[in-house]
């Protein structure tokens, strides 16, 4: 799995257009923001003109032909008016900047809300195979830090780029109107600034790509090792874990160092080039002022404009870096959004039939190519039967239920429900027939009630308590301070494995499934808890079909039928007594467990 290796192009206009789609619902706010940006650029560019008027009118007494409003002859009154005008421009600049920042950040957050919502919906649509091959840490990176990077683009990148381009336009118009000659001197330094910008862009884009990759690897490593911290400590693997993390962390640090190096030389180079332009202006002004080609006020204003002229170019370079970092994040986000699930609902789904007979017909299945996990499987489970599936580890027992629930589709053969291929049903409708209890019990953060209902509407308190009573966990729940409202820590860490498994049983039963699947559901409980579950099992399975995958053969002896699998094939089937008499695979498994229990 190389999900976080560089993919695609460093800049993809199509991808940015896709990002802009998330701003479309908020185009009114975007339009107002752009208007405020235009006003901000205009107000910010008028300040040096007031300086020119003050110098030429009241300090050098040079004629000013382009005054927008009459100025009094009295220098005190005139300078006061110009100061008030300058202060008004500063206030208007601050207000427009505040307005554009507030509006665009709100818009960016709303767009990110929509994007996160789409990502979560896509994760729910994807099939189990995607999560089998994709580390959880990388998926978390897509929804968190990658989206945060796009938020920076939405909240400041788009608007800042537009504002910088507009500011350059305002400045060029004003500069040419004041002095074409001095404007050309400023523009002479521009090709060198752009050359430095192109070099900076290349280095920054490459380092940002590596930073995003390293962040995803760090998240994946942390998620895996924190979930397995008990194993790390049990086997004294702390030092090896630290070394592995140090290697991944070093990749992240090296990438950031390269980014810092690019920033380190870029800003001083641009600053040096701007100083060269100012020196050229000083030389040109020294000749043009005595010759009457320019006034001292014009030269002073040009000094201020020259400093402002290169600032948007620097900002554009930095924003291009944001653009590249966002593009690197976006390509991964859209790769996730564009991933198509392998399990599809049919165009014309069939309704679930009243007959719930399950038939495996010549089923072959492999997770990878033709490394067959199941080979030519044929059997039928009739409504009301309790069918047990046994076999050595890797025999394909759990794969059977994965195929039945359409977590995967078969490569050959078919699985029928009531005589209809299960691929003819909507997956949601099909899975609604089943409840499953897995070997590894999983509880979500919340309380016991929400973990039993899983948010299913219409389940009453009486139904929840009845289901808990039937699996002999109600007494435990009532002994807790908050009962069903008792908080559940992450993954149910505040309960024992047996307690979590019993809550999982209650969760399965409260939904009153037609088919109950127990996938080695008693393997994680102690003997006393197993006996409590076994005592209730007859009532639990009454009136419904049950598929029981078990290693503990003592829990399935009363099953209607037992099927023994070996190396992906169904080797034998029958009742407990029939299979013992046959002295085949099941008998050997039973004898082995009996010998172990005697030992």
N, C-alpha and C positions, 0 to 999 in steps of 0.2 A: 504493500500500500504506500503510494508516494503522493498522497493527497496534497502535500504542502510543498512539493517541488515547484519551481517556477513554471507557469503554464501561460500560453497565450502571448500577447504582445504587451509591452510596457505601457503603451497608450492605445486605447481602443475607443474611437469616437462612438461606435455603436453601443458600447457598454455605458458610456456616460449619458447617452440618450435614454438608455433604459433607466438609469438612475433618475434622470429628470422626470420620468413618468411619475415618480413618487411625489414630486412637487406639484403635479398638475391639479390635484384636488384643492391646492392652496394657492392657485394662481393669482387670486385677488391680493393676498398678503405679499406675494412675490412682486406683483406690479407696484404696490405701494412702496415696498422696500427699495426697488430699483429707482423709483421717483425720488425718494429721500436720498439715495446714493448720488443721483445726478445733482440735486441741490447741494449736498455736502461738498461735492467736488467743486461746484461753482463758487460757493461761499469761501472755501479754503483757498481758492486761487486768486481771490480779489484782494487779499491783504497786502501783498507787495505793491499793488497799484496805489494804495493809500500812502504807503511810504514814499513812493515816487512823487506824488502830489505834494506831500509835506516838504520834501527836500527841495524840489524845484520851485515851489511857490514861496516858501518862507525862509529857506536857508541860502539858496543860491540866486533867488529872484529870477530864475529863468522862465521864459514864457511857457505856459501849459495850454496847448490848444485843444486838448481832448478832455477837458474837465466835464464830468457828467452832471455836475451841479455847481453853481457859483460859490466861490469861497470869498469870505470877507478879506479886506486888506489887512486888518489887524491880525498879527500873527498869533496872539493869545486866543482870540476867538476862533480863528481858523484851525489852529492845532487842536483846540478843544473839540470842535466839530469833527475833525478827522479822528481824534481819539475815541469819540463816542461811536462814530461809524465803524472804527476798527473793533471796538468792544462788542458792538452789535453783531458784526460778522463772526466774532469768536463765539458768542452765545448761540447764534443760529447754527454754526458748525457743530457745536456740542449737542444741540437739540436734535439735529438731523442724524448725527452719528448715534445718539442714544436710541432714536426711533428705529433706525435701520438695524441696529444690533439686536434690540428687543424683538422686533418682528421676525427677523430671519432666524434667530435662535429658537423662538417658539415654533416657527414653521419647520425648522430642522428637526426638532424633537417630535413633532407630529409625524413627519415623514419617517423618522426612525421607528416610531411606534408602529406604523403601518408595515414597515419592512420586517421588524421583529415578529409581528403577528403573522406575516406571510411565511417567514422562516419556520415558525413553530407549526403552522398548519402543514407545511411541506414535510417536516419531520414526522408528523402524524400520518401523512399519506405514504411515506416510504415504507418498503417492506423490510422484514427482519434481516434479509441478506445484506442490505446496506449497512446496518448497524453491526453486523458480524465482521465486516471488512474495514470499518472505519473507526478509529479510536475515538472514545467519547471526548477526550480533551480537545481534539481537533474540531469536533462538532460544537463544543462549547465556545471555542475561539471564534467560529463563524458568527455565533449569535451575540457574542459580547464584544470583544476587542475589535473585530473587523467592522461590526456595525458602528462602534464608537468612532472608528476612523472615518467612516462615511458621514457621521454626524458632523465632524469637523469640516468636511467638504460642504455639506448642506448649509451649516450655520454660518460659515465664514468664507469658504473657498469660492463658491460661485459669485457671491456678491462682491467679495474683495477683488476678484479678477475683473469684473465689470467696472467697479469703482476705479481701479488703477488705470484701466484703459481709458475711461472717461476723463480721469484727471490728466493723463498725458495729452488727450485731445484738447482740453481746455487750455493747458499750458502752452501747447504749440500755437494755438490760435492767438493767445495773448503775446507770446514771444515774437511771433512774426509781425504782429501789429506794432510792436514797440521798436524792433530793430532786426531786420532780416540778416544783417551782417553778424551781429552777436549771436543770433539764433543758430547760424551755420557753425559757429565756433563750438557751441554746446553740442550740436549734432555730430561734430567730428569725433567726439569721444564715444558716441553711441555704438558704432560697430564693434569697438573694443569691449564695451560693456556687454553687448550681445554675445560676443565670442566667449567671454568669461561665463556668461549665463548658460550657454550651451554646454560648456565643459562641466559646470556645476550640476546642470540638470542630469547629465549622463551618470555622474558619480553618485548623486543623491538618489536617483531612481534605482540603481543597482543595489545600493546599501539598504534602501527601504524595502526592496523585495526580499532581501536576506533577513531583515529584521522581522517581517511578517512571518516568514517561514520559521524562524527561530522561536518566536512567541508561541506559535501553534505547537511546536515540539515540546517546549517547556510545559505548556498546559497539559498536553497529553501525558508527559512523564509524571507530572505532579498528581494528576487524577489517578493514574494507575498505581503509583507507589503509596499515595495516601489511603486509597481504598485497601491496599494490601499491606498496610504498615505493620499489622500483627505478624505477618509472615516474614517481613524484612527483619523485625527484631527477633523473632523466634529462631531464625537461622543465622543470626549475627551477620546480616548482609548490609549493615549500615555503611561500612566503609566503601564497599563496591557501589552501593547506591549513590553515595556522595561523589565518587569518581565519575559515574555515568552522568550525574547531574552537572558536575563541573564541566564535562566535555560539551554538553548541550548549552550550558550557560556561557561558556567561552565563545561558542559560535554567535550567540546573541550579542555578547560584549564586543567582539571583533567587528560585527556588522555596524554596531553603534559607533565604534571608533572611526570607521570609514566615513560614516555620515557626519560625525563631528569634524573630521579632517576637511571634508568638502565645505562645510559651513565656515571653518576656520580660515581658509584662504579666500573664500569668495567675497565676504563682506569687506575685508581690507583692500582687495583688488578694486572693487567698485568704488570704495571711498577714495582710493588713490587716483583713479581715473576722473572722479568728480572734482578732485582738487586740481588736476591738470586742466580741466575745463575752466575752473575758476581762475587759474593763472592766465589762461589764454584770454579770458574776459578782461582781466586786469590790464594786460598788455594792450588789447584792442581799445579798451576804454581810455587808456592813457594817451592814445593817438587821436581817437575820435572826438573826445570832449573838447580839446583845444581847437580842433578843426570845425567844431560846430555841428558834427554829424550826430552827436548824442549828448544828452544832458547828464549831469552827475546823478540826478534822481533816477534816470533810466538805468545807469550802470549799477546803482545800488539795488534797484528792483531786480535786475538780471542776476545779481549775486544770489538774492533770495530765491528767485525762480530756478536757478541752476541747481541749488541744493534740493529743491522740491522735485525737480525733473527726474533726478536719478533715484529718488525714493520709491516711486511707483515701479520702476524697473526692478529694484531689489525686491520689492514686495511681490511682484509677478514671479520672480524666480523662486521665492519661498513658497508662494501659492502653487506654483507648478510642482514643487516637491510634495505639497499636500495632495495635489491632483494625482501624482504618481503613486503615492502611498494609498490613496483611496482606490485607484484603479487596481492595485495589487490586491486590496481587500475585496473589491467588488467582483473581480474575476472568480474568486473563491466562493463568494456568496452566491453569484449567479450560477456557478457550477453546481452548487447544492440545489438552488431553485430549479435548475434545468434537468436535474437528475430525474429520470422517469422510473416510477416503480415497476417492478417486474410483474406484480400481481395487479390485474385490472378487473374492473367490473365489466360484464358483457354489455353490449349496446342494448340488448333486450333481455334483461335478467328475468329468470324464471322465479315464480313464487316458491317459497319453501313448502314442500309437500307434507301432507299429514303423515305419510309413511316415512319413518325415520330409519329405515334399514340402511346400514352402511356396508358398502361393498368395495373391496380392493380388487381390481381386475387387471392382472398382468402388469403390475406396477414396478417400474424400474426408476431409480432416482440416484443422482450423484450430486454432491455439492460442488465438485470440481471436475469439469470435463466428463470423462467416463470412468472415474474412480467410483464405481458403483457402491453405494451404501446399502441399497435395497435391490434385490434381484428377483424379478418375476414373482411378485407377491400376490396371492389370491386368497381371500377369505371374506366371510360375511358376518356382520354383527346385527342381530335382529333386535327390535325394540324390546326393552325390559331385560336383556341379557347383561350379565356381569362378566366381561371378558378380561382375563389377566394376560399380560404379556411379560415373558421372562426371557432371560438370555444373558450371556456374558457382556461386559462393558464393550461398547462399540458394535453391538450386534444390530443396531438400527431401531431400537425400541422407541426412543424419543422422536426419531425422524418420522415414525408413523403418525404421531399426533401433529407434528409440524405440517405434514402434508394434508392431514385431515382438516386442519384449521386454515389451510391455504396460506401459511406463512411462506411456503414454497410451492411451486407447481411441479408435477411429475414430468419427467422427460419422455417416458413411455408408459403406455397403459392409461388407466383412468380410475378415479375414485367416484363412486356413485352414492347419492343419498336419495332413497326412495326411487331408484332406477334412473336418476338424472345426474349427469356429470356435475360435480360441485363447481366447475368452472362456469356453469350456466347461472349461478347465483351471485348476487352481490356479496362480497366478503363480509360486510357488516351483518347482513341477514344470516349468513351461514354461521358466523361466530356467535351470534346471539343464541344459538341452540345450546352452546357449550358453557360450562364453567370448568376451570382447571385449577388444580393445586399442584404447585411445582415442588421439586426437591429443595430448592433454595427459597425460603419464604421471603417475600418482599413487602415491606410496609413503607408507606409514604409519610413524610412529615405532616403532622396534623393531630388528629385524635383517633381513638379507636372506632368511633362511630363512622367517621369519614372513610376509614380504611376498610370497613365492612361494606358500606354502601357504594363506595367509589363514585359518589355524586349521582347515583341513579335516582331520578325523581320518583316519588310515590311510595317509597319504602317507609313504613311506619315504625315507630319505636317497638311495637309489639312484634312485628316481623323480625326485626333485628335481634331482639332478645330471644325469640323462639329459635332462630338459627343458631345463636350462641349456645343456647341450652342443649340443642340436639347434638352439638359436637363437644359438650361437656366443658365449655370455656366460660359459661355465664357466671359460675361461682367465682372464678378468678377475677372476672371483670368487676363483679359487685364488691369484691374485696379491696379494689383500688379506691383511693380517696375521691376521685371524680367519676368513677364508673365508666360509662361509655364515652364520657368527655375527657377521659385521662389523656394528657398529651403524649404524642408519639414522637420520639426523637428521630433524627435522620436514620433511615433504613431500620427503624425500630430498635436502635441500640440500647434502649432502656428496658427491653424485654429479652427473655431467654429465647433460644431457638425454638424450643417446644411451644412456648407461649405464642410466638409469632406464627408458628405453623397452625396452631388451633384457630387463631384469628383468621388465617387464610382459609381454613375449612369453613368457618362461618361466612366469610365473604362469598365463597363458591355457592353455598347452600341458600343464602338469602335471596339470590336471583332466580331460584327455582328452575334450574336448567333441565332441558330434556336429556342431555348427555353430560355425565360427570366424568372428567378425566383426572385421575390421580397419578401423577408422574413421580413415582418413588416418594410419595408424600409423607410416609412414616419413617423415612430413613434418617431424618434429622431430629427425631424425638426419642426420649428415653423409653424404657420398657413400660413403666407405669402409664405414661401418656399414650403409648401405642395400644395398651390394653383398653384404655378409656375410649380411644377412637374405634377399636375393633368392636367393643360392646355396642357402640352406636351405629356401626357400619350397616347392619342389616336394615335398620330403619332409614338410614340416609339413602341407601340405594334402592329402596322399594319404589316401584313405579317408574323408574327411569333407567336408561341405558348407562352402563358404566364401563369405562376402560381403565384398567388398573395396571400401571407399570410398576413392578416391584422387584427388589432384590431379596427382601425378607419374604421367603416363600410361606412362612407361617401365616401371613396376612391374606393369602389368596386361595387357601385350600377349599373354601366354600364357593369359589367362583363357578359360574355356569360352564365356562370353558377356559382352558389355559392353553396359550400358544407359546411355544418355545422357538426362539429365533437363534440362529448361529451364522455368523459371517454374512449377514444381510439376507438370509433366506429363512423361510418358515419351514422348520424341520419336522415339527410334530404338534398335534393339537388334540385336546381331550380333557376329561375331568382329571382331578388330582389322582384318584384311584387308578384310572386308565393309564395315565402317564407313568405312574410308579410301577405298574405291572409291566409296562413296555420296556422298562429299564434302558431308557435312552438318555437324551440330553437333560431332560427335566429330572430324571432320577439321579443323574450324576450331580446336578446342582443341589438337589435336596439332600443327598448323602453328604456332600461337602459341607453344607450349612449345618447339618445335624452333627457332623464330626467336630466342627468348630464350636458349636454350642456346648457339646459334651466336654470339650477341652476347657 
